[in-house]
Structures are given as structure tokens and as C-alpha cells.
Amino acid sequence: MNTSGHILALAGGVGGAKLASGLAAVLAPKALTIVVNTGDDFEHLGLYISPDVDSVVYALAGLNDPVRGWGLANETWNAMSAIARLGGPDWFALGDQDIATHLLRTLHLRTRTLSEITADFARRLGIVHRIVPMSDDPVRSIIETDIGPLPFQDYFVRHRCAPRFIAIRYDGIDRARPARDFIATLEDPDLRAIVLCPSNPLLSLRPILSLPGIIERLQRRRVPVVAISPFIGRDAIKGPAAKILRELGLSPTPEGLLACYASFEQSRSGRVGHAEVLQSASTARNHGERPLIDGLVVDRSDADFVTRAGTVAIHVTDTLMRNRDDQIRVARETLAFIDRL
């Protein structure tokens, strides 16, 4: 058992940024790589916005706003006020400091990759751990809803996740190549484990796992895959994860989460909806295949799930990360759990 090797964390959203910050606090720089979802990326006001990457970068730099959960602390909004005054779109709020990130990223993308820019920004902000966008090729999450298909940010921000979630597809996923450092970490002989952060499974983690060749590499893995449930007491702390699972016919519980992850290993389509999730999850169970997840960290409020976990190992704890101490505690418990598998 390798108790001192490399941890690969897959992250997106606020929950992913919180655990990534905790892991960075307890692991040496060379012992952690954080691969971040870019399916949420889009262009707005002529700027290239990478929300999940920025959330992780800001969190590890200690610059994030802990109240909103996104963006920078001590932010001001003068530019957005001026944009609205001139009749521009103000539905996606960009803080004055945050705009600097997007301006420079957009400028640098003329000659550099997203991975190179992210590494440069992280270094300049004093981050010593490796943060890697999942791909340098464009992937765009499109939500199919009862009011029609919506680009991710339109669904998530403009419509506040109110439309009924029917399915999600990842445009460009078949042509996208996993980032070089992502593949290098998966193939690292010193790899210790793969951690799926408490992120939305369909919006944040499925885009990463849907990149060509990634599921196949995980099927051949020699290390455990451990997920942290984003649900506490049949709900999500933040975001629409619970609503989406219910609308797909799954419960927002550890059991529903495992069924959702089981569908990842079976489905190779660029679209995931109710039929795909339920059919592929059932196929995985009936064939008795090794599940994608070897271990699951769940909250105490979901402890009754332990008796229904099947072959998946379970660790029960307080998973709510209210502050940095909680982030470090959950990270340490997750690493100790990994070493018991």
C-alpha cells in the first residue's frame, strides 16, 4: 500500500474547491494534482470565463469569498454597474478584481493554452500545488430542459436552475483531449488514489470523466477511487445536485449517488438523461462489475445508508465544511480512509 504517493483530485464547484483547499493544506506540493472541470467555461462580454478553475485557484490562494462561495473576497462591482447603466448584460456578475483574471486569460489565450495560463496565475498567487484544467480543448455543457436546451451558465445563473432538468450533453467532448498533466498523473507509478471531490456528479465531475480514454484508464486502475458525497440529509449544501438527481429519478442520497456514478462507467454517449442513468446503473449492478467507486465518504445524517452500501467501503463523518479547519479535517479523514482500503 502506497501511503505517501500522489493524490489526484477531480473537482468542480464550491464543494470541490473546499476539499481541494483542505487537501492542499495537508499534502506536499508534489503529492497533489487537482484536475478541474471546464464544461462550465464560456465567453461573456468578450471575455473567456473559467468559473470552476477560478474557484479552485482563488480558494488555494486564500482569496475566495467564503460567504458567496465564489469569486474574490472584498470585491467591488463598479464595472457591472456601469455595464448595466449602458444597457449591457448584467445577469452574470463579474467583480472588478475578477475581471482582471478574465481579461488577462482572454489575452493570453491568443498564444498560450489554458493549462499554461492557469499554472502561471497560480504561481503568481503563491500556489505551490498543481491545478490543471481537464482539457485545453473546448467542452461545453448543455442542459436539456423543459424550456429547451440551455448553455450551462444560462441554466445555472440566468435561470437559477429553475427549469426541469431532462438531460445534459457535453458538446465537443468527443474531440477534446485530456490535459497532458492529467494523463501524466493518472499514469504516475507513484499514484496513491483518485479522489472525487463533493462536487455535482453530472455538472462538475461527469465532464472530466467523459473525456476520451479516462473511464478506460480508471477501469484499469491499480489504486482506489474515493468519492465524498455532496449530499447531507437528502439535500445538497449548495447548488442543484439534489434537484437534478430527483428529476432524473434518483434519490439525493449516497445510494442515488452511487447509482449515478455507476452510469458513468456504462454510458459512452455524449448525452445523459433519465433513461441513460437508470438503464446503465441497472446494467452495472446486474453484471456485477467492479464499481467506479471503491470508497464513499458520507455524512453522519446518512449513516443508515451503510447497511445498503454493498461492496463499496463507507466512511461516516461530519462532511459539512464550514471553515478551513473543517476542510483540513475532511481531507485528513479522506486520506486515512484511502489508506485503509
RACORBEL-V676821 format. One record per backbone hydrogen bond with DSSP energy under -0.5 kcal/mol. CO is the residue of the C=O (numbers start at 1). NH is the residue of the N-H. E is the energy in kcal/mol with one decimal. If there is no record, write none. Layout:
co=CO nh=NH e=E
co=CO nh=NH e=E
This chain:
co=1 nh=3 e=-0.8
co=6 nh=192 e=-3.8
co=6 nh=193 e=-1.3
co=7 nh=9 e=-0.6
co=7 nh=33 e=-2.3
co=8 nh=195 e=-3.0
co=9 nh=11 e=-0.5
co=9 nh=35 e=-2.9
co=10 nh=197 e=-2.3
co=11 nh=37 e=-2.1
co=12 nh=16 e=-1.1
co=13 nh=17 e=-1.9
co=14 nh=18 e=-2.1
co=15 nh=19 e=-2.1
co=16 nh=20 e=-2.4
co=17 nh=21 e=-2.0
co=18 nh=22 e=-1.9
co=19 nh=23 e=-2.9
co=20 nh=24 e=-2.3
co=21 nh=25 e=-1.2
co=22 nh=26 e=-0.8
co=23 nh=26 e=-0.8
co=23 nh=27 e=-1.6
co=28 nh=31 e=-2.0
co=29 nh=32 e=-1.0
co=29 nh=130 e=-0.6
co=31 nh=7 e=-2.6
co=32 nh=130 e=-1.1
co=33 nh=9 e=-2.8
co=33 nh=35 e=-0.6
co=34 nh=36 e=-0.5
co=34 nh=132 e=-3.4
co=35 nh=11 e=-2.6
co=36 nh=134 e=-2.5
co=38 nh=41 e=-1.4
co=39 nh=141 e=-2.3
co=42 nh=49 e=-3.2
co=44 nh=47 e=-2.0
co=47 nh=44 e=-2.5
co=47 nh=49 e=-0.7
co=49 nh=42 e=-1.8
co=50 nh=54 e=-2.4
co=51 nh=55 e=-2.2
co=52 nh=56 e=-2.0
co=53 nh=57 e=-2.5
co=54 nh=58 e=-3.2
co=55 nh=59 e=-1.9
co=56 nh=60 e=-2.5
co=57 nh=61 e=-1.8
co=58 nh=63 e=-2.8
co=58 nh=64 e=-1.1
co=59 nh=62 e=-1.1
co=63 nh=73 e=-2.9
co=64 nh=66 e=-0.8
co=65 nh=69 e=-2.1
co=71 nh=65 e=-1.8
co=72 nh=75 e=-0.6
co=76 nh=96 e=-2.8
co=77 nh=81 e=-1.9
co=78 nh=82 e=-2.2
co=79 nh=83 e=-2.5
co=80 nh=84 e=-2.5
co=81 nh=85 e=-2.1
co=82 nh=86 e=-1.5
co=83 nh=88 e=-3.1
co=84 nh=87 e=-1.6
co=91 nh=93 e=-0.7
co=95 nh=99 e=-2.3
co=96 nh=100 e=-0.7
co=97 nh=100 e=-0.8
co=97 nh=101 e=-0.9
co=98 nh=101 e=-0.6
co=98 nh=102 e=-1.6
co=99 nh=103 e=-3.0
co=100 nh=104 e=-2.3
co=101 nh=105 e=-2.3
co=102 nh=48 e=-0.6
co=102 nh=106 e=-2.5
co=103 nh=107 e=-2.1
co=104 nh=108 e=-2.8
co=105 nh=109 e=-2.1
co=107 nh=110 e=-1.3
co=108 nh=111 e=-2.0
co=108 nh=112 e=-2.1
co=113 nh=117 e=-2.3
co=114 nh=118 e=-2.6
co=115 nh=119 e=-2.3
co=116 nh=120 e=-2.0
co=117 nh=121 e=-2.8
co=118 nh=122 e=-2.6
co=119 nh=123 e=-2.3
co=120 nh=124 e=-2.3
co=121 nh=125 e=-1.5
co=122 nh=127 e=-2.8
co=123 nh=126 e=-1.6
co=129 nh=131 e=-0.5
co=130 nh=34 e=-2.7
co=132 nh=36 e=-2.6
co=134 nh=179 e=-2.7
co=140 nh=171 e=-2.3
co=141 nh=152 e=-1.9
co=142 nh=144 e=-0.6
co=142 nh=169 e=-2.3
co=143 nh=145 e=-0.6
co=143 nh=150 e=-2.9
co=144 nh=166 e=-3.0
co=144 nh=167 e=-1.6
co=145 nh=148 e=-1.5
co=148 nh=145 e=-0.9
co=150 nh=143 e=-3.1
co=151 nh=154 e=-0.8
co=151 nh=155 e=-2.1
co=152 nh=156 e=-3.2
co=153 nh=157 e=-2.6
co=153 nh=158 e=-1.7
co=154 nh=159 e=-2.6
co=155 nh=161 e=-3.2
co=159 nh=162 e=-2.2
co=164 nh=146 e=-1.0
co=164 nh=166 e=-0.5
co=166 nh=274 e=-0.9
co=167 nh=144 e=-2.9
co=168 nh=272 e=-3.0
co=169 nh=142 e=-2.9
co=169 nh=171 e=-0.6
co=170 nh=173 e=-2.0
co=171 nh=140 e=-2.3
co=172 nh=175 e=-1.0
co=172 nh=176 e=-1.0
co=173 nh=212 e=-0.7
co=176 nh=212 e=-0.6
co=177 nh=136 e=-0.6
co=179 nh=182 e=-0.5
co=179 nh=183 e=-2.0
co=180 nh=184 e=-2.5
co=181 nh=185 e=-1.8
co=182 nh=186 e=-2.0
co=183 nh=187 e=-2.0
co=185 nh=188 e=-1.1
co=188 nh=191 e=-2.1
co=190 nh=6 e=-2.8
co=192 nh=224 e=-0.5
co=193 nh=8 e=-2.3
co=194 nh=196 e=-0.5
co=194 nh=226 e=-2.8
co=195 nh=10 e=-2.8
co=195 nh=197 e=-0.8
co=196 nh=228 e=-2.2
co=197 nh=199 e=-3.1
co=200 nh=204 e=-2.1
co=200 nh=205 e=-1.7
co=201 nh=206 e=-1.9
co=205 nh=209 e=-2.3
co=206 nh=210 e=-1.8
co=208 nh=211 e=-1.2
co=209 nh=215 e=-0.6
co=211 nh=214 e=-2.1
co=211 nh=215 e=-0.5
co=213 nh=217 e=-1.8
co=214 nh=218 e=-2.3
co=215 nh=219 e=-2.4
co=216 nh=220 e=-1.1
co=218 nh=221 e=-1.4
co=224 nh=194 e=-2.3
co=224 nh=226 e=-0.5
co=225 nh=294 e=-2.5
co=225 nh=295 e=-1.7
co=226 nh=196 e=-2.9
co=227 nh=229 e=-0.5
co=227 nh=297 e=-2.8
co=230 nh=237 e=-0.9
co=231 nh=299 e=-0.5
co=235 nh=232 e=-3.1
co=240 nh=244 e=-2.8
co=241 nh=245 e=-2.2
co=242 nh=246 e=-2.2
co=243 nh=247 e=-2.1
co=244 nh=248 e=-1.1
co=245 nh=248 e=-0.5
co=245 nh=250 e=-3.0
co=246 nh=249 e=-1.4
co=251 nh=253 e=-2.3
co=253 nh=257 e=-2.6
co=254 nh=258 e=-2.4
co=255 nh=259 e=-1.9
co=256 nh=260 e=-2.1
co=257 nh=261 e=-2.6
co=258 nh=262 e=-2.5
co=259 nh=263 e=-1.4
co=260 nh=264 e=-0.9
co=261 nh=264 e=-0.6
co=261 nh=265 e=-1.0
co=262 nh=266 e=-0.8
co=263 nh=267 e=-2.7
co=270 nh=170 e=-1.5
co=272 nh=168 e=-2.3
co=273 nh=277 e=-2.5
co=274 nh=278 e=-2.3
co=275 nh=279 e=-2.5
co=276 nh=280 e=-2.1
co=277 nh=281 e=-2.1
co=278 nh=282 e=-1.9
co=279 nh=283 e=-2.3
co=280 nh=284 e=-2.2
co=281 nh=285 e=-1.8
co=282 nh=286 e=-2.8
co=283 nh=287 e=-2.2
co=284 nh=288 e=-0.5
co=284 nh=289 e=-1.3
co=285 nh=288 e=-0.8
co=294 nh=313 e=-2.2
co=295 nh=227 e=-2.4
co=296 nh=298 e=-0.6
co=296 nh=315 e=-2.3
co=297 nh=229 e=-2.8
co=298 nh=317 e=-2.3
co=299 nh=302 e=-2.1
co=300 nh=303 e=-1.8
co=302 nh=305 e=-1.9
co=303 nh=306 e=-1.7
co=304 nh=307 e=-0.8
co=305 nh=308 e=-2.4
co=306 nh=309 e=-1.3
co=309 nh=312 e=-1.6
co=313 nh=296 e=-2.6
co=315 nh=298 e=-2.7
co=317 nh=300 e=-1.3
co=317 nh=319 e=-0.9
co=320 nh=322 e=-1.0
co=323 nh=327 e=-2.0
co=324 nh=328 e=-2.4
co=325 nh=329 e=-2.4
co=326 nh=330 e=-2.8
co=327 nh=331 e=-2.1
co=328 nh=332 e=-2.8
co=329 nh=333 e=-2.5
co=330 nh=334 e=-2.3
co=331 nh=335 e=-2.3
co=332 nh=336 e=-2.3
co=333 nh=337 e=-2.3
co=334 nh=338 e=-2.4
co=335 nh=339 e=-1.9
co=336 nh=340 e=-0.7
co=337 nh=340 e=-1.1
co=337 nh=341 e=-0.8
co=338 nh=341 e=-1.2
